[in-house]
Amino acid sequence: MQETITALKQHRQNADKEAFFQTLVRMAPGLRRYVHNRLRTVENNGFIPAGLYSPNDIVDEVMLRIYEDFEN
């Protein structure tokens, strides 16, 4: 994980948006599984209606926010 963060920092400093997102894409399958499982849990517990959110949409939004707010 530390190598990934280091790579992201380097790509961000170099303003290499494509390489930055390619690094994030390598992390996406695990993140998608996590988001899918958490959504299923809250749907099953009745906290949100089933199908209200898409794991893919959430992961895409997270990736954009990581890029925009990476320094923070």
TIKEGU-621812 format. One record per atom (N, C-alpha, C, O): atom name; residue in three letters; z negated, x negated, y negated. Coordinates in pm, 1 decimal. Each point is the difference from the previous one (the first is absolute). Layout:
<rs>
{atomo=CA, residuo=Ala, zz=Z, xx=X, yy=Y}
...
</rs>
This chain:
<rs>
{atomo=N, residuo=Met, zz=0.0, xx=-82.7, yy=119.4}
{atomo=CA, residuo=Met, zz=0.0, xx=82.7, yy=-119.4}
{atomo=C, residuo=Met, zz=0.0, xx=-86.6, yy=-125.0}
{atomo=O, residuo=Met, zz=66.6, xx=32.6, yy=-98.3}
{atomo=N, residuo=Gln, zz=-140.2, xx=-141.9, yy=101.3}
{atomo=CA, residuo=Gln, zz=-7.2, xx=-87.8, yy=-117.0}
{atomo=C, residuo=Gln, zz=136.9, xx=-58.7, yy=-32.8}
{atomo=O, residuo=Gln, zz=34.4, xx=-16.2, yy=-117.0}
{atomo=N, residuo=Glu, zz=45.6, xx=-16.4, yy=222.8}
{atomo=CA, residuo=Glu, zz=134.2, xx=-53.2, yy=-25.4}
{atomo=C, residuo=Glu, zz=85.8, xx=103.5, yy=-70.8}
{atomo=O, residuo=Glu, zz=80.4, xx=-33.3, yy=-87.0}
{atomo=N, residuo=Thr, zz=-98.5, xx=159.4, yy=125.4}
{atomo=CA, residuo=Thr, zz=77.4, xx=107.9, yy=-61.1}
{atomo=C, residuo=Thr, zz=-34.4, xx=13.4, yy=-147.3}
{atomo=O, residuo=Thr, zz=88.9, xx=14.6, yy=-83.8}
{atomo=N, residuo=Ile, zz=-215.7, xx=-19.3, yy=52.4}
{atomo=CA, residuo=Ile, zz=-43.1, xx=11.7, yy=-139.5}
{atomo=C, residuo=Ile, zz=52.4, xx=-118.9, yy=-81.1}
{atomo=O, residuo=Ile, zz=45.1, xx=16.5, yy=-113.4}
{atomo=N, residuo=Thr, zz=-51.2, xx=-135.0, yy=171.7}
{atomo=CA, residuo=Thr, zz=52.0, xx=-118.9, yy=-67.3}
{atomo=C, residuo=Thr, zz=149.4, xx=14.3, yy=-25.1}
{atomo=O, residuo=Thr, zz=48.6, xx=-31.5, yy=-108.6}
{atomo=N, residuo=Ala, zz=23.8, xx=79.0, yy=209.1}
{atomo=CA, residuo=Ala, zz=145.2, xx=20.0, yy=-15.8}
{atomo=C, residuo=Ala, zz=28.2, xx=103.6, yy=-108.0}
{atomo=O, residuo=Ala, zz=90.7, xx=-18.5, yy=-81.1}
{atomo=N, residuo=Leu, zz=-167.0, xx=126.6, yy=79.0}
{atomo=CA, residuo=Leu, zz=19.1, xx=102.7, yy=-102.5}
{atomo=C, residuo=Leu, zz=-23.1, xx=-56.9, yy=-139.9}
{atomo=O, residuo=Leu, zz=75.3, xx=29.2, yy=-92.9}
{atomo=N, residuo=Lys, zz=-179.8, xx=-110.4, yy=78.8}
{atomo=CA, residuo=Lys, zz=-28.5, xx=-61.8, yy=-130.2}
{atomo=C, residuo=Lys, zz=116.7, xx=-87.7, yy=-44.7}
{atomo=O, residuo=Lys, zz=41.2, xx=3.5, yy=-115.9}
{atomo=N, residuo=Gln, zz=10.8, xx=-81.6, yy=209.1}
{atomo=CA, residuo=Gln, zz=110.6, xx=-90.0, yy=-33.3}
{atomo=C, residuo=Gln, zz=125.1, xx=78.0, yy=-40.4}
{atomo=O, residuo=Gln, zz=65.6, xx=-33.6, yy=-98.6}
{atomo=N, residuo=His, zz=-33.2, xx=137.1, yy=174.9}
{atomo=CA, residuo=His, zz=117.8, xx=81.0, yy=-32.3}
{atomo=C, residuo=His, zz=-17.0, xx=69.8, yy=-134.5}
{atomo=O, residuo=His, zz=95.6, xx=12.5, yy=-76.5}
{atomo=N, residuo=Arg, zz=-215.8, xx=32.2, yy=48.4}
{atomo=CA, residuo=Arg, zz=-26.6, xx=68.9, yy=-127.5}
{atomo=C, residuo=Arg, zz=14.5, xx=-97.1, yy=-117.0}
{atomo=O, residuo=Arg, zz=58.9, xx=33.8, yy=-102.7}
{atomo=N, residuo=Gln, zz=-112.9, xx=-154.0, yy=118.9}
{atomo=CA, residuo=Gln, zz=10.7, xx=-100.7, yy=-106.1}
{atomo=C, residuo=Gln, zz=145.3, xx=-37.6, yy=-26.2}
{atomo=O, residuo=Gln, zz=39.1, xx=-26.0, yy=-113.8}
{atomo=N, residuo=Asn, zz=40.7, xx=23.5, yy=220.9}
{atomo=CA, residuo=Asn, zz=141.1, xx=-35.3, yy=-12.9}
{atomo=C, residuo=Asn, zz=86.5, xx=119.4, yy=-39.1}
{atomo=O, residuo=Asn, zz=121.7, xx=-12.5, yy=-13.8}
{atomo=N, residuo=Ala, zz=-184.6, xx=127.2, yy=-3.9}
{atomo=CA, residuo=Ala, zz=70.7, xx=124.2, yy=-33.2}
{atomo=C, residuo=Ala, zz=107.9, xx=31.5, yy=103.9}
{atomo=O, residuo=Ala, zz=106.1, xx=53.0, yy=-32.9}
{atomo=N, residuo=Asp, zz=-135.0, xx=-86.4, yy=157.8}
{atomo=CA, residuo=Asp, zz=92.2, xx=25.9, yy=110.9}
{atomo=C, residuo=Asp, zz=-39.1, xx=131.9, yy=65.8}
{atomo=O, residuo=Asp, zz=-70.1, xx=3.4, yy=101.1}
{atomo=N, residuo=Lys, zz=117.3, xx=103.7, yy=-161.3}
{atomo=CA, residuo=Lys, zz=-36.2, xx=134.6, yy=44.1}
{atomo=C, residuo=Lys, zz=44.1, xx=25.7, yy=144.3}
{atomo=O, residuo=Lys, zz=-73.9, xx=60.2, yy=78.0}
{atomo=N, residuo=Glu, zz=192.7, xx=-105.3, yy=-43.4}
{atomo=CA, residuo=Glu, zz=51.6, xx=24.6, yy=134.9}
{atomo=C, residuo=Glu, zz=-86.6, xx=-68.4, yy=106.1}
{atomo=O, residuo=Glu, zz=-35.2, xx=62.3, yy=100.1}
{atomo=N, residuo=Ala, zz=0.8, xx=-188.5, yy=-120.9}
{atomo=CA, residuo=Ala, zz=-85.3, xx=-71.4, yy=95.4}
{atomo=C, residuo=Ala, zz=-138.7, xx=61.9, yy=4.7}
{atomo=O, residuo=Ala, zz=-61.0, xx=6.8, yy=106.7}
{atomo=N, residuo=Phe, zz=10.3, xx=38.5, yy=-220.7}
{atomo=CA, residuo=Phe, zz=-131.1, xx=65.7, yy=-5.5}
{atomo=C, residuo=Phe, zz=0.4, xx=123.2, yy=89.8}
{atomo=O, residuo=Phe, zz=-90.2, xx=18.2, yy=81.7}
{atomo=N, residuo=Phe, zz=191.8, xx=66.0, yy=-97.3}
{atomo=CA, residuo=Phe, zz=5.4, xx=122.5, yy=79.5}
{atomo=C, residuo=Phe, zz=29.7, xx=-28.9, yy=146.3}
{atomo=O, residuo=Phe, zz=-46.3, xx=73.7, yy=87.1}
{atomo=N, residuo=Gln, zz=121.8, xx=-178.4, yy=-57.6}
{atomo=CA, residuo=Gln, zz=23.6, xx=-36.1, yy=140.4}
{atomo=C, residuo=Gln, zz=-130.9, xx=-39.8, yy=67.7}
{atomo=O, residuo=Gln, zz=-21.6, xx=31.8, yy=116.9}
{atomo=N, residuo=Thr, zz=-64.9, xx=-100.4, yy=-189.1}
{atomo=CA, residuo=Thr, zz=-131.7, xx=-35.8, yy=53.3}
{atomo=C, residuo=Thr, zz=-82.5, xx=126.4, yy=24.6}
{atomo=O, residuo=Thr, zz=-66.8, xx=11.9, yy=102.8}
{atomo=N, residuo=Leu, zz=71.6, xx=81.2, yy=-196.2}
{atomo=CA, residuo=Leu, zz=-72.1, xx=125.7, yy=18.3}
{atomo=C, residuo=Leu, zz=56.0, xx=80.7, yy=117.3}
{atomo=O, residuo=Leu, zz=-75.4, xx=63.3, yy=73.9}
{atomo=N, residuo=Val, zz=206.1, xx=-65.8, yy=-57.5}
{atomo=CA, residuo=Val, zz=63.4, xx=75.8, yy=108.4}
{atomo=C, residuo=Val, zz=-50.1, xx=-48.5, yy=135.7}
{atomo=O, residuo=Val, zz=-14.2, xx=79.4, yy=93.0}
{atomo=N, residuo=Arg, zz=-12.5, xx=-208.6, yy=-81.2}
{atomo=CA, residuo=Arg, zz=-53.5, xx=-52.3, yy=126.7}
{atomo=C, residuo=Arg, zz=-138.2, xx=57.7, yy=29.7}
{atomo=O, residuo=Arg, zz=-39.1, xx=10.3, yy=116.2}
{atomo=N, residuo=Met, zz=-34.5, xx=27.2, yy=-219.9}
{atomo=CA, residuo=Met, zz=-132.7, xx=59.6, yy=17.6}
{atomo=C, residuo=Met, zz=7.7, xx=151.5, yy=20.1}
{atomo=O, residuo=Met, zz=-96.5, xx=60.7, yy=46.5}
{atomo=N, residuo=Ala, zz=207.7, xx=-0.3, yy=-80.0}
{atomo=CA, residuo=Ala, zz=12.3, xx=145.7, yy=-4.7}
{atomo=C, residuo=Ala, zz=-28.6, xx=71.9, yy=131.4}
{atomo=O, residuo=Ala, zz=-66.6, xx=103.4, yy=-4.0}
{atomo=N, residuo=Pro, zz=111.7, xx=-150.3, yy=119.8}
{atomo=CA, residuo=Pro, zz=-26.8, xx=76.8, yy=122.7}
{atomo=C, residuo=Pro, zz=-149.4, xx=21.7, yy=25.8}
{atomo=O, residuo=Pro, zz=-41.2, xx=110.4, yy=35.7}
{atomo=N, residuo=Gly, zz=-38.1, xx=-213.1, yy=-53.2}
{atomo=CA, residuo=Gly, zz=-144.1, xx=14.1, yy=19.4}
{atomo=C, residuo=Gly, zz=-61.8, xx=92.5, yy=-103.4}
{atomo=O, residuo=Gly, zz=-87.5, xx=80.4, yy=32.2}
{atomo=N, residuo=Leu, zz=132.5, xx=-91.7, yy=-155.3}
{atomo=CA, residuo=Leu, zz=-50.3, xx=85.8, yy=-106.7}
{atomo=C, residuo=Leu, zz=39.5, xx=144.8, yy=24.9}
{atomo=O, residuo=Leu, zz=-79.9, xx=91.0, yy=-21.8}
{atomo=N, residuo=Arg, zz=204.0, xx=-69.2, yy=67.7}
{atomo=CA, residuo=Arg, zz=46.7, xx=135.7, yy=29.9}
{atomo=C, residuo=Arg, zz=-84.0, xx=64.1, yy=110.6}
{atomo=O, residuo=Arg, zz=-37.2, xx=116.9, yy=-9.5}
{atomo=N, residuo=Arg, zz=7.6, xx=-194.3, yy=114.5}
{atomo=CA, residuo=Arg, zz=-84.6, xx=52.0, yy=109.4}
{atomo=C, residuo=Arg, zz=-137.1, xx=37.7, yy=-52.8}
{atomo=O, residuo=Arg, zz=-53.1, xx=105.9, yy=33.5}
{atomo=N, residuo=Tyr, zz=-4.2, xx=-192.3, yy=-115.8}
{atomo=CA, residuo=Tyr, zz=-131.7, xx=26.5, yy=-56.8}
{atomo=C, residuo=Tyr, zz=1.1, xx=128.3, yy=-83.5}
{atomo=O, residuo=Tyr, zz=-85.9, xx=86.5, yy=17.2}
{atomo=N, residuo=Val, zz=182.8, xx=-74.7, yy=-107.0}
{atomo=CA, residuo=Val, zz=9.0, xx=118.0, yy=-86.9}
{atomo=C, residuo=Val, zz=23.1, xx=125.6, yy=84.1}
{atomo=O, residuo=Val, zz=-61.7, xx=103.5, yy=-25.2}
{atomo=N, residuo=His, zz=148.6, xx=-111.7, yy=123.2}
{atomo=CA, residuo=His, zz=27.1, xx=114.4, yy=87.3}
{atomo=C, residuo=His, zz=-128.0, xx=46.4, yy=69.8}
{atomo=O, residuo=His, zz=-29.3, xx=119.5, yy=4.4}
{atomo=N, residuo=Asn, zz=-45.6, xx=-213.7, yy=49.4}
{atomo=CA, residuo=Asn, zz=-124.5, xx=35.8, yy=69.7}
{atomo=C, residuo=Asn, zz=-102.9, xx=59.5, yy=-95.1}
{atomo=O, residuo=Asn, zz=-68.3, xx=96.1, yy=35.7}
{atomo=N, residuo=Arg, zz=55.9, xx=-151.3, yy=-155.8}
{atomo=CA, residuo=Arg, zz=-96.8, xx=54.0, yy=-96.2}
{atomo=C, residuo=Arg, zz=41.3, xx=139.9, yy=-45.5}
{atomo=O, residuo=Arg, zz=-84.5, xx=88.5, yy=-13.0}
{atomo=N, residuo=Leu, zz=214.3, xx=-68.3, yy=-11.3}
{atomo=CA, residuo=Leu, zz=47.9, xx=133.3, yy=-38.4}
{atomo=C, residuo=Leu, zz=-28.3, xx=101.3, yy=110.5}
{atomo=O, residuo=Leu, zz=-46.4, xx=110.9, yy=-26.3}
{atomo=N, residuo=Arg, zz=74.9, xx=-150.4, yy=150.2}
{atomo=CA, residuo=Arg, zz=-24.4, xx=90.5, yy=112.2}
{atomo=C, residuo=Arg, zz=-148.3, xx=37.1, yy=8.8}
{atomo=O, residuo=Arg, zz=-34.1, xx=114.8, yy=28.8}
{atomo=N, residuo=Thr, zz=-52.9, xx=-211.7, yy=-53.4}
{atomo=CA, residuo=Thr, zz=-144.0, xx=25.9, yy=4.4}
{atomo=C, residuo=Thr, zz=-41.2, xx=101.6, yy=-105.7}
{atomo=O, residuo=Thr, zz=-71.1, xx=95.6, yy=31.0}
{atomo=N, residuo=Val, zz=114.8, xx=-114.9, yy=-155.9}
{atomo=CA, residuo=Val, zz=-41.4, xx=92.3, yy=-105.9}
{atomo=C, residuo=Val, zz=65.6, xx=137.2, yy=16.4}
{atomo=O, residuo=Val, zz=-58.7, xx=101.5, yy=-37.3}
{atomo=N, residuo=Glu, zz=180.9, xx=-97.9, yy=93.3}
{atomo=CA, residuo=Glu, zz=63.9, xx=128.6, yy=28.8}
{atomo=C, residuo=Glu, zz=-76.6, xx=73.8, yy=109.1}
{atomo=O, residuo=Glu, zz=-26.2, xx=119.7, yy=-12.1}
{atomo=N, residuo=Asn, zz=-9.5, xx=-190.7, yy=118.1}
{atomo=CA, residuo=Asn, zz=-73.2, xx=62.7, yy=110.5}
{atomo=C, residuo=Asn, zz=-138.1, xx=48.4, yy=-41.4}
{atomo=O, residuo=Asn, zz=-51.6, xx=96.9, yy=55.8}
{atomo=N, residuo=Asn, zz=-8.2, xx=-164.1, yy=-153.1}
{atomo=CA, residuo=Asn, zz=-131.8, xx=40.9, yy=-48.7}
{atomo=C, residuo=Asn, zz=8.6, xx=104.9, yy=-109.8}
{atomo=O, residuo=Asn, zz=-102.8, xx=44.7, yy=-51.1}
{atomo=N, residuo=Gly, zz=223.4, xx=-5.1, yy=14.3}
{atomo=CA, residuo=Gly, zz=19.1, xx=107.2, yy=-95.8}
{atomo=C, residuo=Gly, zz=-14.1, xx=-39.3, yy=-145.4}
{atomo=O, residuo=Gly, zz=-11.4, xx=87.0, yy=-86.2}
{atomo=N, residuo=Phe, zz=11.8, xx=-216.5, yy=56.7}
{atomo=CA, residuo=Phe, zz=-14.6, xx=-43.4, yy=-138.5}
{atomo=C, residuo=Phe, zz=128.1, xx=20.1, yy=-80.6}
{atomo=O, residuo=Phe, zz=-5.1, xx=26.4, yy=-120.1}
{atomo=N, residuo=Ile, zz=119.8, xx=-39.2, yy=186.7}
{atomo=CA, residuo=Ile, zz=128.9, xx=26.0, yy=-63.9}
{atomo=C, residuo=Ile, zz=86.7, xx=78.2, yy=97.5}
{atomo=O, residuo=Ile, zz=-19.1, xx=-10.8, yy=121.1}
{atomo=N, residuo=Pro, zz=113.8, xx=89.4, yy=-171.0}
{atomo=CA, residuo=Pro, zz=89.6, xx=73.1, yy=90.1}
{atomo=C, residuo=Pro, zz=91.9, xx=-95.9, yy=76.3}
{atomo=O, residuo=Pro, zz=41.2, xx=-103.3, yy=-52.8}
{atomo=N, residuo=Ala, zz=-10.4, xx=138.4, yy=175.5}
{atomo=CA, residuo=Ala, zz=89.2, xx=-81.8, yy=82.7}
{atomo=C, residuo=Ala, zz=137.1, xx=-9.5, yy=-65.9}
{atomo=O, residuo=Ala, zz=52.7, xx=99.3, yy=-50.2}
{atomo=N, residuo=Gly, zz=4.3, xx=-219.0, yy=50.6}
{atomo=CA, residuo=Gly, zz=134.2, xx=-21.6, yy=-53.1}
{atomo=C, residuo=Gly, zz=8.6, xx=-10.9, yy=-150.6}
{atomo=O, residuo=Gly, zz=109.9, xx=-9.6, yy=-54.6}
{atomo=N, residuo=Leu, zz=-222.8, xx=10.9, yy=-13.9}
{atomo=CA, residuo=Leu, zz=1.0, xx=-7.4, yy=-146.0}
{atomo=C, residuo=Leu, zz=51.9, xx=-135.5, yy=-48.8}
{atomo=O, residuo=Leu, zz=72.8, xx=-7.1, yy=-99.0}
{atomo=N, residuo=Tyr, zz=-110.5, xx=-99.9, yy=168.9}
{atomo=CA, residuo=Tyr, zz=40.4, xx=-134.3, yy=-38.2}
{atomo=C, residuo=Tyr, zz=76.0, xx=-65.5, yy=114.4}
{atomo=O, residuo=Tyr, zz=-26.7, xx=26.0, yy=117.3}
{atomo=N, residuo=Ser, zz=120.9, xx=-110.8, yy=-153.3}
{atomo=CA, residuo=Ser, zz=76.5, xx=-77.2, yy=97.7}
{atomo=C, residuo=Ser, zz=-51.6, xx=-143.9, yy=0.2}
{atomo=O, residuo=Ser, zz=-12.6, xx=-60.7, yy=-106.3}
{atomo=N, residuo=Pro, zz=-17.5, xx=5.4, yy=224.1}
{atomo=CA, residuo=Pro, zz=-44.0, xx=-139.8, yy=4.4}
{atomo=C, residuo=Pro, zz=101.5, xx=-94.5, yy=-64.9}
{atomo=O, residuo=Pro, zz=-39.0, xx=-96.2, yy=-66.2}
{atomo=N, residuo=Asn, zz=167.7, xx=122.3, yy=84.2}
{atomo=CA, residuo=Asn, zz=102.9, xx=-86.0, yy=-59.3}
{atomo=C, residuo=Asn, zz=-4.7, xx=3.4, yy=-151.9}
{atomo=O, residuo=Asn, zz=13.7, xx=-103.5, yy=-65.2}
{atomo=N, residuo=Asp, zz=-33.1, xx=222.2, yy=8.6}
{atomo=CA, residuo=Asp, zz=-8.3, xx=11.6, yy=-146.3}
{atomo=C, residuo=Asp, zz=-121.2, xx=-75.6, yy=-53.6}
{atomo=O, residuo=Asp, zz=8.2, xx=-67.2, yy=-102.8}
{atomo=N, residuo=Ile, zz=-119.0, xx=78.7, yy=172.2}
{atomo=CA, residuo=Ile, zz=-122.1, xx=-68.4, yy=-43.7}
{atomo=C, residuo=Ile, zz=18.7, xx=-150.6, yy=5.7}
{atomo=O, residuo=Ile, zz=-35.4, xx=-70.8, yy=-94.3}
{atomo=N, residuo=Val, zz=90.7, xx=21.4, yy=204.1}
{atomo=CA, residuo=Val, zz=22.2, xx=-144.6, yy=13.6}
{atomo=C, residuo=Val, zz=97.4, xx=-49.1, yy=-106.7}
{atomo=O, residuo=Val, zz=-21.7, xx=-106.6, yy=-57.7}
{atomo=N, residuo=Asp, zz=126.9, xx=180.3, yy=30.4}
{atomo=CA, residuo=Asp, zz=94.4, xx=-39.3, yy=-105.3}
{atomo=C, residuo=Asp, zz=-69.3, xx=-9.0, yy=-135.2}
{atomo=O, residuo=Asp, zz=22.2, xx=-94.5, yy=-75.7}
{atomo=N, residuo=Glu, zz=-105.5, xx=192.1, yy=45.8}
{atomo=CA, residuo=Glu, zz=-73.0, xx=0.1, yy=-126.7}
{atomo=C, residuo=Glu, zz=-97.0, xx=-118.8, yy=-6.9}
{atomo=O, residuo=Glu, zz=-13.2, xx=-64.1, yy=-104.3}
{atomo=N, residuo=Val, zz=-52.7, xx=36.4, yy=213.6}
{atomo=CA, residuo=Val, zz=-91.9, xx=-114.2, yy=4.5}
{atomo=C, residuo=Val, zz=75.2, xx=-130.0, yy=-25.6}
{atomo=O, residuo=Val, zz=-47.2, xx=-85.7, yy=-74.8}
{atomo=N, residuo=Met, zz=163.3, xx=71.0, yy=136.3}
{atomo=CA, residuo=Met, zz=79.3, xx=-121.9, yy=-19.5}
{atomo=C, residuo=Met, zz=40.2, xx=-18.1, yy=-146.0}
{atomo=O, residuo=Met, zz=-6.1, xx=-110.8, yy=-53.1}
{atomo=N, residuo=Leu, zz=46.7, xx=218.1, yy=-10.8}
{atomo=CA, residuo=Leu, zz=36.0, xx=-8.4, yy=-141.8}
{atomo=C, residuo=Leu, zz=-120.4, xx=-35.9, yy=-85.8}
{atomo=O, residuo=Leu, zz=10.4, xx=-81.4, yy=-91.7}
{atomo=N, residuo=Arg, zz=-123.0, xx=141.6, yy=121.3}
{atomo=CA, residuo=Arg, zz=-120.7, xx=-29.3, yy=-79.4}
{atomo=C, residuo=Arg, zz=-49.5, xx=-141.9, yy=22.9}
{atomo=O, residuo=Arg, zz=-50.8, xx=-64.3, yy=-91.9}
{atomo=N, residuo=Ile, zz=65.8, xx=15.6, yy=214.8}
{atomo=CA, residuo=Ile, zz=-37.5, xx=-139.7, yy=26.1}
{atomo=C, residuo=Ile, zz=83.5, xx=-91.7, yy=-87.7}
{atomo=O, residuo=Ile, zz=-52.7, xx=-93.7, yy=-60.0}
{atomo=N, residuo=Tyr, zz=182.2, xx=120.0, yy=52.1}
{atomo=CA, residuo=Tyr, zz=87.2, xx=-83.6, yy=-82.7}
{atomo=C, residuo=Tyr, zz=-39.0, xx=8.8, yy=-147.5}
{atomo=O, residuo=Tyr, zz=-11.1, xx=-101.9, yy=-68.1}
{atomo=N, residuo=Glu, zz=-9.5, xx=224.1, yy=19.6}
{atomo=CA, residuo=Glu, zz=-30.5, xx=19.8, yy=-142.3}
{atomo=C, residuo=Glu, zz=-134.7, xx=-56.4, yy=-40.5}
{atomo=O, residuo=Glu, zz=-13.2, xx=-57.2, yy=-108.3}
{atomo=N, residuo=Asp, zz=-86.3, xx=72.3, yy=192.9}
{atomo=CA, residuo=Asp, zz=-138.0, xx=-37.9, yy=-35.2}
{atomo=C, residuo=Asp, zz=-49.9, xx=-118.1, yy=80.3}
{atomo=O, residuo=Asp, zz=-121.1, xx=-15.5, yy=15.8}
{atomo=N, residuo=Phe, zz=209.2, xx=-67.9, yy=35.2}
{atomo=CA, residuo=Phe, zz=-40.1, xx=-106.3, yy=91.3}
{atomo=C, residuo=Phe, zz=-100.3, xx=-94.7, yy=-62.0}
{atomo=O, residuo=Phe, zz=-91.8, xx=-44.5, yy=68.9}
{atomo=N, residuo=Glu, zz=105.5, xx=12.5, yy=-194.4}
{atomo=CA, residuo=Glu, zz=-90.1, xx=-94.8, yy=-64.4}
{atomo=C, residuo=Glu, zz=-143.8, xx=50.8, yy=-8.6}
{atomo=O, residuo=Glu, zz=-94.3, xx=-78.7, yy=-7.1}
{atomo=N, residuo=Asn, zz=78.8, xx=210.4, yy=7.8}
{atomo=CA, residuo=Asn, zz=-133.5, xx=59.0, yy=-8.3}
{atomo=C, residuo=Asn, zz=-63.3, xx=2.4, yy=136.4}
{atomo=O, residuo=Asn, zz=-113.2, xx=46.1, yy=14.7}
</rs>
